[in-house]
Amino acid sequence: MKVLHIINNLRLGGAEKLLVELLPLLQRKNHDDISILLLSDTGSVFVDALAGDGIDVKTIKFNHLLDPRNVHYLKKHFILGDYDIVHVHLFPAQLWVALASRSIRKLTRATFVTTEHSPHNWRRKLFLFRYIDRWMYDSFDAIISVSCETKTQLQIWLGKQFSAKHKMLTIPNGVNQSKIKSAIAYEKKQIADGIDASSKLIFMAGRFVDAKDQKTLIQAMTHLPVDYHLILAGDGPLLGAHKAIAEKLSLARRVHFLGYRDDIARLLKSMDIVVQSSNWEGLSLAAVEGMAAGKPVLASRVEGLSNVIMNDSYLFEKGNARQLADKISALLSDGEPYRAACQYSCERAGHYDITATAEAHADLYHELRCGK
């Protein structure tokens, strides 16, 4: 089977990270011909990883997310590529694919699929986009959501009549469990200046964007002892603002900004606690990775996290820095609750293995092709 995935770029993000893990597995397990097409290679940190795993990665020559010429390029690419499945992720890639596919349906044998990766986006604040999105999603033969909440919110947005007429399903995200479990931890002193073997390390990985809430985690550090250090991995447009928050709170020596890292598994294995502080999530791969590393994971009580964690003891109210600090302190002050949290993480992580995600995608692709 010949499968093309399309996405805006391969920068650091949940949808992008999923494809890095998913596509090589699909190609190896099912012997499918898998390739990926980017609207832009700007900030694409995962290109080498996918190419190294044998995935053909190409970028549309205009190299711009909003260039309307993308539509004409995609039309030609779909026809010449002779694909069985075209699977697109994220907006505006979804819109360009919808526009391109409408006029060439009789010229290609491709089945068109899209994945919804988040329960929220800026378009849902503008009523006009409800009609644009209905038209756009109507172009796809199947609509995947990464979590039940993501699917529910999309159905509410598109309306009952639309949802009843279209194939909408949920395929939960997964992570490469064996890769994380086999990672070798760093010595704590290797991670950042001012840290030694006795330091307590709290970790969060994620881009500095509106969906994430590193601010609450930084504020929580004001309620914790001086030997507790916060390690933040990731880049993004709000990075500078968060560095300023740490400076203002006199936490510059205890909050460490690592920027983009390609060794997240090793970092996870080096930490004492993993925190995922978010304003909203589709299905948090970062939280699942923390659990797969066997670390206690504390998370905001929001959909996409609470459904992953499934235990109120390890959830805190969104934006409540004091409650988060208290939960961190309780876990790191008592050996038995900490060990229980580690065990719980290992058990929960087993529900989100990338192999199950790959099998569900493969089954859907074959179902769609057989039914066409």
C-alpha positions as CSV (number, residue, x, y, z in Angstrom):
1,M,0.0,0.0,0.0
2,K,1.3,3.5,-0.9
3,V,0.6,6.0,1.8
4,L,1.4,9.7,1.9
5,H,1.3,11.8,5.1
6,I,1.1,15.6,4.9
7,I,1.7,18.0,7.7
8,N,2.7,21.7,8.1
9,N,6.2,21.0,9.2
10,L,8.2,18.7,11.5
11,R,8.9,21.1,14.4
12,L,8.7,20.0,18.0
13,G,5.1,19.1,18.8
14,G,2.7,16.3,19.7
15,A,1.4,15.6,16.1
16,E,4.9,15.8,14.7
17,K,6.4,13.5,17.4
18,L,3.6,11.0,16.8
19,L,4.5,10.8,13.1
20,V,8.2,10.3,13.9
21,E,7.3,7.2,16.0
22,L,4.4,6.0,13.9
23,L,5.5,6.1,10.3
24,P,8.7,3.9,10.5
25,L,6.7,1.3,12.5
26,L,3.9,1.3,9.8
27,Q,6.5,0.8,7.1
28,R,8.4,-2.0,8.9
29,K,5.4,-3.9,10.1
30,N,3.1,-3.7,7.1
31,H,5.8,-3.3,4.3
32,D,3.9,-0.2,3.2
33,D,5.5,2.5,1.0
34,I,5.3,5.5,3.4
35,S,6.3,9.0,2.6
36,I,5.7,12.4,4.1
37,L,5.2,15.8,2.5
38,L,5.8,19.1,4.4
39,L,4.3,22.5,3.6
40,S,7.5,24.0,5.1
41,D,10.8,22.8,6.5
42,T,11.2,25.8,8.7
43,G,11.9,24.7,12.3
44,S,11.6,21.0,11.3
45,V,13.7,19.3,13.9
46,F,12.5,15.7,13.1
47,V,13.5,15.5,9.4
48,D,16.7,13.6,10.0
49,A,15.1,11.2,12.4
50,L,12.4,10.2,9.9
51,A,14.9,10.1,7.0
52,G,17.2,7.9,9.1
53,D,14.4,5.4,9.5
54,G,13.9,5.1,5.8
55,I,10.9,7.5,5.4
56,D,11.0,9.7,2.3
57,V,10.6,13.3,3.4
58,K,9.9,16.0,0.9
59,T,8.9,19.7,1.1
60,I,6.6,21.6,-1.2
61,K,8.8,23.9,-3.3
62,F,7.0,27.1,-2.2
63,N,8.0,26.3,1.5
64,H,5.3,28.4,3.0
65,L,2.2,27.3,5.0
66,L,-0.1,29.9,3.5
67,D,0.9,30.0,-0.1
68,P,-2.2,29.2,-2.2
69,R,-0.1,27.7,-4.9
70,N,0.2,24.7,-2.5
71,V,-3.2,23.6,-3.9
72,H,-2.0,23.2,-7.5
73,Y,1.2,21.5,-6.4
74,L,-0.8,19.0,-4.3
75,K,-3.2,18.2,-7.2
76,K,-0.3,17.2,-9.4
77,H,1.5,15.3,-6.6
78,F,-1.6,13.3,-5.8
79,I,-2.2,12.3,-9.4
80,L,1.5,11.5,-10.2
81,G,2.1,9.7,-6.9
82,D,-0.7,7.2,-7.4
83,Y,-1.3,6.9,-3.6
84,D,-3.7,4.5,-1.9
85,I,-4.0,6.7,1.2
86,V,-3.4,10.4,1.7
87,H,-3.4,11.3,5.4
88,V,-3.2,14.9,6.4
89,H,-2.5,16.4,9.9
90,L,-3.1,20.0,11.2
91,F,-4.5,23.2,9.7
92,P,-3.8,24.7,7.2
93,A,-2.5,21.5,5.6
94,Q,-6.0,20.1,6.0
95,L,-7.5,23.0,4.0
96,W,-5.0,22.8,1.1
97,V,-5.6,19.0,0.8
98,A,-9.3,19.5,0.9
99,L,-9.2,22.1,-1.9
100,A,-6.8,19.9,-3.9
101,S,-8.7,16.7,-3.5
102,R,-12.1,18.1,-4.5
103,S,-11.3,18.5,-8.2
104,I,-9.3,15.4,-8.8
105,R,-11.3,12.6,-7.1
106,K,-11.9,11.0,-10.5
107,L,-8.3,11.2,-11.4
108,T,-6.8,9.4,-8.4
109,R,-7.5,6.2,-6.5
110,A,-6.5,7.8,-3.2
111,T,-8.6,7.7,-0.1
112,F,-8.3,10.8,2.0
113,V,-7.9,10.8,5.8
114,T,-7.3,13.4,8.4
115,T,-6.4,13.4,12.1
116,E,-7.6,15.9,14.7
117,H,-4.9,16.3,17.3
118,S,-6.4,18.8,19.7
119,P,-9.9,19.6,21.3
120,H,-9.3,23.3,20.8
121,N,-8.1,25.7,18.1
122,W,-8.4,29.3,17.2
123,R,-10.9,28.7,14.4
124,R,-13.5,27.7,16.9
125,K,-13.6,31.2,18.3
126,L,-15.0,32.5,15.0
127,F,-18.5,31.4,14.0
128,L,-17.8,31.7,10.3
129,F,-15.2,29.0,10.5
130,R,-17.8,26.5,11.5
131,Y,-19.1,26.5,7.9
132,I,-15.5,26.5,6.4
133,D,-14.6,23.5,8.7
134,R,-17.7,21.6,7.7
135,W,-16.8,22.0,4.1
136,M,-13.2,21.1,4.8
137,Y,-13.8,17.9,6.9
138,D,-16.5,16.8,4.4
139,S,-13.6,16.3,1.9
140,F,-12.2,13.3,4.0
141,D,-13.3,9.7,3.9
142,A,-12.3,9.3,7.6
143,I,-11.7,11.6,10.5
144,I,-9.5,10.3,13.3
145,S,-9.3,11.9,16.7
146,V,-6.4,11.2,19.1
147,S,-8.7,11.1,22.2
148,C,-12.4,10.8,23.1
149,E,-12.5,14.4,24.2
150,T,-11.0,15.6,20.9
151,K,-13.6,13.7,19.0
152,T,-16.4,15.0,21.2
153,Q,-15.4,18.6,20.8
154,L,-15.0,18.2,17.0
155,Q,-18.5,16.7,16.8
156,I,-20.0,19.5,18.8
157,W,-18.3,22.1,16.6
158,L,-19.3,20.4,13.3
159,G,-22.8,19.5,14.5
160,K,-24.9,16.4,14.9
161,Q,-26.0,16.1,11.3
162,F,-22.4,16.3,10.0
163,S,-21.2,13.8,12.6
164,A,-23.9,11.3,11.8
165,K,-23.0,11.2,8.1
166,H,-19.2,10.8,8.4
167,K,-16.8,8.2,9.5
168,M,-15.3,9.6,12.8
169,L,-13.3,7.4,15.1
170,T,-10.7,7.6,17.9
171,I,-7.2,6.2,17.7
172,P,-5.3,7.1,20.9
173,N,-1.7,8.3,20.6
174,G,1.1,6.0,21.7
175,V,4.8,6.2,22.4
176,N,7.8,3.8,21.9
177,Q,7.8,2.2,25.3
178,S,10.9,0.1,24.8
179,K,13.0,3.1,23.6
180,I,12.1,5.1,26.7
181,K,12.6,2.2,29.1
182,S,16.0,1.3,27.7
183,A,17.3,4.9,27.8
184,I,20.3,5.6,30.1
185,A,19.9,8.3,32.7
186,Y,22.4,11.2,32.9
187,E,24.2,12.0,36.1
188,K,22.2,14.9,37.6
189,K,25.2,17.2,37.6
190,Q,25.4,16.8,33.8
191,I,22.0,18.3,33.2
192,A,22.6,22.0,34.2
193,D,24.9,24.2,36.3
194,G,24.1,24.3,40.0
195,I,22.7,20.8,40.1
196,D,24.3,18.0,42.1
197,A,23.5,14.4,43.0
198,S,21.3,15.4,46.0
199,S,19.2,17.9,44.0
200,K,15.5,17.0,43.4
201,L,14.7,17.4,39.7
202,I,11.2,18.3,38.3
203,F,10.8,18.1,34.5
204,M,8.5,19.3,31.8
205,A,8.9,18.9,28.1
206,G,6.8,21.0,25.7
207,R,6.7,24.0,23.5
208,F,6.2,27.4,25.0
209,V,2.8,28.1,23.4
210,D,-0.7,29.0,24.7
211,A,-1.7,25.3,25.1
212,K,1.0,24.7,27.7
213,D,1.2,26.3,31.1
214,Q,4.8,26.3,32.2
215,K,4.0,29.5,34.1
216,T,2.1,27.7,36.9
217,L,5.0,25.2,37.2
218,I,7.5,28.0,37.5
219,Q,5.4,29.7,40.1
220,A,5.1,26.4,42.1
221,M,8.9,26.5,42.5
222,T,8.5,29.5,44.9
223,H,6.8,27.1,47.4
224,L,9.5,24.4,47.2
225,P,12.9,24.0,48.9
226,V,16.1,25.5,47.4
227,D,17.4,22.1,46.4
228,Y,14.5,21.5,44.1
229,H,15.3,22.4,40.5
230,L,12.9,22.7,37.5
231,I,14.1,21.5,34.1
232,L,12.2,22.8,31.1
233,A,12.8,21.4,27.6
234,G,11.3,23.0,24.6
235,D,11.3,26.1,22.5
236,G,8.5,28.3,21.2
237,P,7.3,31.9,20.9
238,L,6.6,32.3,24.7
239,L,10.0,31.1,25.8
240,G,11.3,34.6,26.4
241,A,8.3,35.5,28.5
242,H,8.8,32.5,30.7
243,K,12.4,33.2,31.3
244,A,11.4,36.7,32.4
245,I,8.9,35.1,34.9
246,A,11.7,33.0,36.4
247,E,13.9,36.1,36.7
248,K,11.2,38.1,38.3
249,L,10.6,35.4,40.9
250,S,14.3,35.2,41.6
251,L,14.4,31.6,40.3
252,A,17.0,31.9,37.6
253,R,19.4,29.5,39.4
254,R,16.7,26.9,40.0
255,V,14.7,27.0,36.7
256,H,16.8,25.7,33.8
257,F,15.7,26.2,30.2
258,L,17.3,23.6,28.0
259,G,15.7,24.6,24.7
260,Y,14.9,21.9,22.1
261,R,16.4,18.5,23.0
262,D,16.5,15.3,21.1
263,D,17.4,13.2,24.2
264,I,14.1,13.5,26.0
265,A,14.1,9.8,27.0
266,R,17.5,10.1,28.7
267,L,16.3,13.3,30.5
268,L,13.1,11.6,31.7
269,K,15.1,8.8,33.2
270,S,17.3,11.4,35.1
271,M,14.4,13.1,36.8
272,D,12.5,12.6,40.1
273,I,9.1,13.9,39.0
274,V,7.6,14.7,35.6
275,V,4.9,17.4,35.4
276,Q,2.6,18.2,32.5
277,S,1.0,21.6,33.2
278,S,-1.3,22.5,30.3
279,N,-4.3,24.7,29.5
280,W,-5.6,22.0,27.1
281,E,-4.4,18.8,25.5
282,G,-5.6,16.3,22.8
283,L,-3.7,13.3,24.3
284,S,-0.5,14.3,25.9
285,L,2.4,12.2,24.6
286,A,4.7,14.0,27.0
287,A,2.7,12.7,30.0
288,V,2.7,9.2,28.5
289,E,6.5,9.3,28.0
290,G,7.0,10.3,31.6
291,M,4.9,7.4,32.7
292,A,6.8,5.0,30.4
293,A,10.0,6.2,32.0
294,G,8.6,5.0,35.3
295,K,8.4,8.4,36.9
296,P,5.6,9.9,38.9
297,V,3.6,12.2,36.6
298,L,1.6,15.1,37.9
299,A,-0.8,16.8,35.4
300,S,-3.3,19.6,35.1
301,R,-6.9,18.5,35.6
302,V,-7.9,19.1,31.9
303,E,-9.3,16.7,29.3
304,G,-6.5,15.0,27.5
305,L,-4.5,14.7,30.7
306,S,-7.0,13.6,33.3
307,N,-8.2,10.8,31.0
308,V,-4.6,9.7,30.7
309,I,-3.6,9.9,34.3
310,M,-6.9,8.5,35.7
311,N,-6.1,9.1,39.3
312,D,-7.0,12.3,41.2
313,S,-4.0,12.0,43.5
314,Y,-1.8,12.9,40.6
315,L,-3.9,15.8,39.2
316,F,-3.9,19.5,40.2
317,E,-6.3,22.3,39.3
318,K,-5.2,24.2,36.2
319,G,-3.3,27.3,37.3
320,N,-3.1,26.3,41.0
321,A,0.7,26.6,41.7
322,R,0.3,26.0,45.4
323,Q,-1.6,22.8,45.0
324,L,1.0,21.6,42.5
325,A,3.8,22.4,44.9
326,D,2.1,20.5,47.7
327,K,1.7,17.4,45.5
328,I,5.4,17.6,44.5
329,S,6.5,18.0,48.1
330,A,4.3,15.1,49.3
331,L,5.7,12.7,46.7
332,L,9.3,13.6,47.3
333,S,9.1,13.7,51.1
334,D,7.8,10.1,51.6
335,G,9.3,7.0,50.0
336,E,6.2,4.7,49.9
337,P,3.9,7.2,48.0
338,Y,6.7,7.9,45.6
339,R,7.2,4.2,44.9
340,A,3.5,3.7,44.5
341,A,3.4,6.6,42.0
342,C,6.2,5.1,40.0
343,Q,4.4,1.7,39.8
344,Y,1.2,3.4,38.8
345,S,2.9,5.2,36.0
346,C,4.3,2.0,34.6
347,E,0.9,0.4,34.6
348,R,-0.8,3.3,32.9
349,A,1.8,3.7,30.3
350,G,1.0,0.2,29.0
351,H,-2.3,1.5,27.6
352,Y,-0.5,3.8,25.2
353,D,2.0,1.7,23.2
354,I,2.8,3.0,19.7
355,T,2.4,-0.6,18.4
356,A,-1.3,-0.5,19.2
357,T,-1.6,2.9,17.5
358,A,0.2,1.6,14.4
359,E,-2.1,-1.5,14.2
360,A,-5.2,0.7,14.5
361,H,-4.0,2.9,11.6
362,A,-3.1,-0.1,9.5
363,D,-6.5,-1.6,10.1
364,L,-8.2,1.6,9.1
365,Y,-6.2,2.0,5.9
366,H,-7.0,-1.5,4.8
367,E,-10.7,-1.1,5.7
368,L,-10.9,2.1,3.6
369,R,-9.2,0.5,0.6
370,C,-11.2,-2.6,0.7
371,G,-14.4,-0.6,0.9
372,K,-13.6,1.6,-2.0
